[in-house]
Amino acid sequence: IDQFLAQPKPRMSIPTGLRRQYVGDARPLIALGIALLFVAIALPIVVALALSGNDRYFGIPVGAVFLLAGGLTLFFSIRSSRRKHRVVCEGELTFGQVTAVKRTSTEINGQRRYHLHLTYDVAGSEHKTRTNIYSGVEQAKDCMESGQTVRILVDPMDSNRVLCIDTLVIID
């Protein structure tokens, strides 16, 4: 991680553990969005060719639903992936404090979600934000209790979107 953070921006060679734990893989969702868009185009054509009279217009609203679902899936998966890449590759490294670690009632894939509250400085002004973590909870609690400073990558386009490097559990 230290070698990765020492790279000049944009940092291009993201370590496998960091990519797997934070950035993730949006390709399946992008493929799903494209597939739904394809169905949105093909379905009305097939229905129009297969049915006659006013029944052939049945494919238009159904196609519109697939178009909406595919478009939204594609838009949000690409947007989320770009934001995470921007934080990791172009994020400003700063130091801050963990002010709270709060357990939530949400569980995703068997992992409990926690809210990590951070305080840090960006361009001379103090920021407070909350981010989600699913692992590294014990490290976060230790940092909070000891008052230890943590390394934080801050999104250059939104200073409230952060990644706390010292709470990641990266095993390569």
C-alpha positions in Angstrom: 0.0 0.0 0.0 2.8 2.4 0.9 4.4 1.9 -2.6 1.0 2.5 -4.2 0.5 5.7 -2.3 4.0 6.9 -3.2 3.2 6.8 -6.9 2.6 10.0 -8.7 -1.0 10.7 -9.6 -2.8 9.2 -11.3 -1.8 6.0 -9.6 -2.4 3.3 -12.2 -1.2 0.0 -10.7 -3.8 -0.6 -8.0 -2.8 -3.5 -5.8 -5.0 -6.6 -6.2 -6.2 -6.5 -2.6 -7.3 -2.9 -2.8 -9.0 -3.4 -6.1 -10.9 -6.4 -4.7 -11.8 -4.8 -1.4 -12.7 -1.3 -2.4 -13.0 -0.7 -6.1 -14.7 -4.0 -6.9 -15.8 -5.2 -10.3 -18.6 -3.4 -12.1 -18.3 -5.5 -15.2 -21.2 -7.9 -14.4 -23.5 -5.0 -13.7 -22.4 -3.2 -16.9 -23.0 -6.4 -18.9 -26.5 -6.7 -17.3 -27.3 -3.1 -18.2 -26.3 -3.7 -21.8 -28.3 -6.9 -22.0 -31.4 -5.1 -20.7 -30.9 -2.4 -23.3 -30.6 -5.1 -26.0 -33.9 -6.7 -24.8 -35.5 -3.2 -24.7 -34.7 -2.9 -28.4 -35.4 -6.5 -29.5 -38.6 -7.2 -27.6 -40.8 -4.6 -29.3 -39.6 -5.7 -32.7 -40.3 -9.3 -32.0 -43.7 -8.6 -30.5 -44.6 -6.4 -33.5 -43.6 -9.1 -35.9 -45.3 -11.9 -34.0 -48.7 -10.3 -33.2 -51.2 -8.5 -35.3 -53.6 -5.6 -34.9 -53.4 -3.5 -31.7 -51.8 -6.4 -29.8 -48.5 -5.7 -31.5 -48.2 -2.4 -29.5 -48.0 -4.4 -26.3 -44.2 -4.7 -26.7 -43.7 -0.9 -26.5 -44.4 -0.4 -22.8 -42.6 -3.6 -21.9 -39.6 -2.5 -23.9 -39.8 0.9 -22.2 -39.5 -0.8 -18.8 -36.5 -2.8 -19.9 -35.0 0.4 -21.4 -35.4 2.2 -18.1 -34.0 -0.7 -16.1 -31.0 -1.2 -18.4 -30.2 2.5 -18.6 -30.3 3.0 -14.9 -28.3 -0.1 -14.2 -25.7 1.0 -16.7 -25.6 4.6 -15.5 -25.2 3.8 -11.8 -22.7 1.0 -12.2 -20.4 3.1 -14.4 -20.8 6.2 -12.1 -20.0 4.2 -9.0 -17.0 2.5 -10.6 -15.6 5.9 -11.8 -16.0 7.5 -8.4 -14.2 4.7 -6.7 -11.4 4.7 -9.3 -11.1 8.5 -8.9 -10.7 8.2 -5.1 -8.0 5.5 -5.4 -6.1 6.8 -8.5 -6.4 10.6 -8.0 -7.2 11.0 -4.4 -5.3 13.4 -2.2 -3.6 11.7 0.7 -4.3 13.4 4.0 -4.3 12.4 7.7 -7.2 12.5 10.1 -8.8 11.0 13.1 -11.4 8.3 13.6 -14.1 9.9 15.7 -16.6 7.1 15.9 -17.3 3.6 14.6 -21.0 2.7 14.7 -22.7 -0.6 13.9 -25.6 -0.5 11.5 -28.5 -2.9 11.1 -27.5 -3.6 7.5 -25.7 -6.8 6.4 -24.4 -7.4 2.9 -23.2 -10.9 1.8 -23.0 -11.9 5.5 -20.8 -8.8 6.4 -22.1 -6.2 8.8 -21.9 -2.6 7.7 -20.4 -0.1 10.0 -20.3 3.7 9.7 -16.8 5.1 10.1 -16.8 8.8 11.2 -13.7 10.7 10.2 -12.3 14.2 10.8 -9.6 15.5 8.5 -8.2 18.7 6.9 -8.4 19.5 3.2 -6.8 22.7 1.9 -6.7 24.2 5.4 -10.4 23.5 6.3 -11.6 20.8 8.6 -14.0 18.2 7.2 -16.1 15.6 8.9 -17.6 12.8 7.0 -19.0 9.3 7.4 -18.1 6.3 5.2 -19.1 2.7 5.2 -16.8 -0.1 6.2 -17.4 -3.8 6.2 -14.0 -5.1 7.5 -11.2 -3.6 9.5 -13.6 -2.6 12.3 -11.2 -3.6 15.0 -8.4 -1.6 13.5 -10.8 1.4 13.3 -11.8 1.0 16.9 -8.2 0.7 18.0 -7.3 3.9 16.0 -10.3 5.7 17.6 -9.4 4.6 21.2 -5.7 5.4 20.9 -6.2 8.7 19.0 -3.9 7.5 16.3 -3.9 9.4 13.0 -5.1 7.5 10.0 -4.3 7.9 6.3 -7.2 9.0 4.2 -7.6 9.3 0.4 -9.9 12.2 -0.4 -11.8 12.5 -3.7 -10.5 15.6 -5.5 -14.0 16.4 -6.8 -15.9 15.7 -3.6 -14.1 16.1 -0.3 -16.7 14.1 1.6 -16.0 11.0 -0.5 -13.1 9.3 1.2 -11.3 6.0 1.7 -9.6 5.3 5.0 -6.5 3.4 4.1 -5.6 2.2 7.6 -8.9 0.4 8.1 -8.5 -1.8 5.0 -7.8 -5.5 5.4 -5.6 -6.4 2.4 -4.3 -9.8 2.0 -2.4 -10.5 -1.2 
